[in-house]
Amino acid sequence: MARINGPVWKVARRLEFSVLETGEELKRRQSAPGQHGANRRSKLSNYGQQLREKQRIRFMYGVNERQFYNTFLKASHMKGVTGHNFLFLLESRLDNVVYRMGLGRTRRAARQLVNHGHILVNGRKVDIPSYIVAPGSTIEVKETSRNMPAIADALQATLNLAGYVTFDKEAKKGVYVRLPERNELNTDVNEALVVEYYNR
């Protein structure tokens, strides 16, 4: 199984962007990693800006290059704005929906729950993180996994949910109510640059 490994904080500093969407990675030091990181800043070309934006979104969702491109191709064949459809498809991935419901403190943690078979979609076990969840689907933790400390810790740390999911902490069960709206997603990313990158 292909996956993105490595230090998240270094990636965040290199991309000048909070991959975890918390801002924690950039609080202590904002310069790029490495001995000469503080002196490495230079004006990016149009291509450089497009590439950096692609990498920001790709690392934020923890998707490898092939999955990312295939998702873009799927979005480009849908009706509507390609960039918005692209983000909506990424948000509809099972690992991301599990993360949005607060079952994992990070997307990596949520992906691990899915991979290990702890999550049910409409009553059936699904262990594929890239599975696209349809609006209206019910997501729940498998009964034998409901007392896992990692899940309890994540739920305790969750302060508020995204507006397009509901979740019952007692029953460990939630619903992916609808597709998100663009203003409900990260406003620091510019998906139009990704569209330009792949259409160049």
PLY file of the C-alpha trace (Angstrom):
ply
format ascii 1.0
element vertex 200
property float x
property float y
property float z
element edge 199
property int vertex1
property int vertex2
end_header
0.00 0.00 0.00
1.46 3.35 -1.03
1.39 6.05 1.60
3.09 9.28 2.54
5.58 8.87 5.36
8.10 11.23 6.86
8.18 14.28 9.12
5.00 16.33 8.69
6.43 19.43 10.36
9.36 19.64 7.90
6.94 19.35 4.99
4.76 22.10 6.48
7.75 24.43 6.87
8.96 23.73 3.35
5.52 24.47 1.89
4.87 27.41 4.30
1.51 25.83 5.06
-0.04 23.97 8.00
-0.53 20.45 6.64
-2.38 19.44 9.83
-4.62 22.54 9.58
-3.81 23.45 13.19
-0.98 25.93 12.66
1.15 24.08 15.24
3.88 23.20 12.74
4.73 26.84 12.00
4.52 28.32 15.50
8.04 27.59 16.68
9.93 28.11 13.42
8.62 29.28 10.05
11.76 28.99 7.93
12.30 26.08 5.57
14.04 23.02 7.07
17.80 22.60 6.73
20.91 24.55 7.60
20.22 27.26 5.03
16.45 27.21 5.29
16.13 30.80 6.46
17.99 32.07 3.36
16.29 29.85 0.82
13.30 32.05 0.03
13.03 33.22 -3.57
10.23 34.47 -5.78
8.38 31.56 -7.35
7.48 31.36 -11.02
3.89 30.64 -12.05
4.79 26.97 -12.37
6.41 27.02 -8.92
3.27 28.50 -7.36
1.08 25.88 -9.05
3.36 23.04 -7.96
3.53 24.30 -4.37
-0.28 24.56 -4.17
-0.64 21.03 -5.52
1.79 19.75 -2.91
0.02 21.66 -0.13
-3.33 20.03 -0.90
-1.79 16.62 -1.57
0.05 16.51 1.74
-2.90 17.97 3.63
-5.10 15.05 2.54
-2.23 12.55 2.66
-2.73 11.30 -0.90
0.00 9.95 -3.15
0.58 11.44 -6.60
-1.28 8.83 -8.63
-4.38 8.91 -6.41
-4.29 12.70 -6.44
-4.16 12.90 -10.24
-6.86 10.24 -10.70
-9.10 12.19 -8.34
-8.48 15.31 -10.40
-9.40 13.48 -13.61
-12.63 12.30 -12.00
-13.43 15.86 -10.88
-12.72 17.24 -14.36
-15.47 15.03 -15.82
-18.09 16.19 -13.30
-20.48 19.08 -13.84
-19.66 22.32 -12.09
-16.39 23.99 -11.11
-13.53 21.51 -11.45
-11.53 22.89 -8.52
-14.50 22.74 -6.15
-15.46 19.24 -7.30
-11.86 18.17 -6.73
-11.90 19.33 -3.10
-15.34 17.79 -2.56
-14.07 14.41 -3.77
-11.07 14.62 -1.44
-13.39 15.52 1.46
-15.60 12.53 0.60
-12.79 10.00 1.08
-13.58 7.65 3.95
-10.40 8.46 5.88
-11.22 12.17 5.69
-14.87 11.69 6.75
-13.69 9.64 9.74
-11.27 12.48 10.58
-14.01 15.13 10.23
-16.19 13.16 12.65
-13.43 13.39 15.24
-12.56 9.69 15.42
-8.91 10.45 14.64
-6.81 13.37 15.83
-5.10 13.52 12.42
-5.92 12.16 8.98
-3.12 9.62 9.42
-4.77 8.32 12.59
-8.15 8.18 10.83
-6.59 6.31 7.90
-5.13 3.75 10.28
-8.57 3.13 11.84
-9.97 2.46 8.37
-7.05 0.25 7.31
-7.37 -1.90 10.40
-11.07 -2.55 9.81
-12.52 -0.57 12.71
-15.00 1.43 10.58
-18.36 0.41 9.12
-20.10 2.22 6.27
-23.85 1.56 6.18
-23.29 -1.51 8.34
-20.53 -3.02 6.19
-16.82 -3.06 7.00
-14.78 -0.91 4.62
-10.99 -0.92 5.01
-10.12 1.20 1.95
-9.22 4.79 2.95
-9.85 6.13 -0.57
-13.43 4.79 -0.61
-15.74 7.65 -1.67
-18.55 8.08 0.85
-21.90 9.06 -0.65
-23.89 11.82 1.10
-26.39 10.29 3.50
-24.14 7.35 4.39
-23.83 6.21 7.99
-20.34 5.84 9.43
-19.81 3.99 12.71
-17.13 2.30 14.74
-17.29 -1.48 14.81
-18.83 -2.69 18.08
-15.70 -4.53 19.22
-13.60 -1.40 18.63
-15.75 1.19 20.43
-13.68 1.19 23.62
-10.35 1.86 21.93
-8.34 4.48 23.91
-7.19 6.19 20.70
-10.79 6.82 19.63
-11.77 8.04 23.10
-8.82 10.45 23.18
-9.62 11.81 19.73
-13.30 12.36 20.57
-12.35 14.12 23.78
-10.04 16.47 21.85
-12.68 17.29 19.22
-14.26 20.65 19.97
-16.60 21.06 17.01
-17.60 19.14 13.90
-17.74 20.22 10.30
-21.21 21.37 9.28
-21.67 18.58 6.75
-21.31 15.67 9.22
-23.17 14.67 12.36
-21.81 12.35 15.04
-23.14 10.77 18.22
-20.21 10.30 20.61
-22.10 7.86 22.80
-23.15 5.56 19.96
-19.89 6.17 18.02
-22.04 6.67 14.95
-22.46 9.53 12.49
-23.81 10.56 9.11
-22.07 12.22 6.17
-25.02 14.53 5.62
-24.05 16.34 2.43
-21.20 17.53 0.28
-19.38 20.47 1.85
-19.59 24.00 0.52
-16.38 25.71 -0.53
-16.52 28.25 2.32
-16.54 25.36 4.83
-13.16 24.11 3.65
-9.65 25.44 4.15
-9.52 28.99 2.78
-5.69 29.00 2.67
-5.57 26.75 -0.39
-6.17 27.87 -3.96
-7.49 24.89 -5.90
-7.56 26.94 -9.12
-3.75 26.74 -9.21
-3.98 22.95 -9.16
-6.38 23.04 -12.10
-3.91 25.29 -13.95
-1.05 22.92 -13.07
-2.74 19.88 -14.59
-4.12 21.79 -17.58
-0.84 23.43 -18.55
0 1
1 2
2 3
3 4
4 5
5 6
6 7
7 8
8 9
9 10
10 11
11 12
12 13
13 14
14 15
15 16
16 17
17 18
18 19
19 20
20 21
21 22
22 23
23 24
24 25
25 26
26 27
27 28
28 29
29 30
30 31
31 32
32 33
33 34
34 35
35 36
36 37
37 38
38 39
39 40
40 41
41 42
42 43
43 44
44 45
45 46
46 47
47 48
48 49
49 50
50 51
51 52
52 53
53 54
54 55
55 56
56 57
57 58
58 59
59 60
60 61
61 62
62 63
63 64
64 65
65 66
66 67
67 68
68 69
69 70
70 71
71 72
72 73
73 74
74 75
75 76
76 77
77 78
78 79
79 80
80 81
81 82
82 83
83 84
84 85
85 86
86 87
87 88
88 89
89 90
90 91
91 92
92 93
93 94
94 95
95 96
96 97
97 98
98 99
99 100
100 101
101 102
102 103
103 104
104 105
105 106
106 107
107 108
108 109
109 110
110 111
111 112
112 113
113 114
114 115
115 116
116 117
117 118
118 119
119 120
120 121
121 122
122 123
123 124
124 125
125 126
126 127
127 128
128 129
129 130
130 131
131 132
132 133
133 134
134 135
135 136
136 137
137 138
138 139
139 140
140 141
141 142
142 143
143 144
144 145
145 146
146 147
147 148
148 149
149 150
150 151
151 152
152 153
153 154
154 155
155 156
156 157
157 158
158 159
159 160
160 161
161 162
162 163
163 164
164 165
165 166
166 167
167 168
168 169
169 170
170 171
171 172
172 173
173 174
174 175
175 176
176 177
177 178
178 179
179 180
180 181
181 182
182 183
183 184
184 185
185 186
186 187
187 188
188 189
189 190
190 191
191 192
192 193
193 194
194 195
195 196
196 197
197 198
198 199
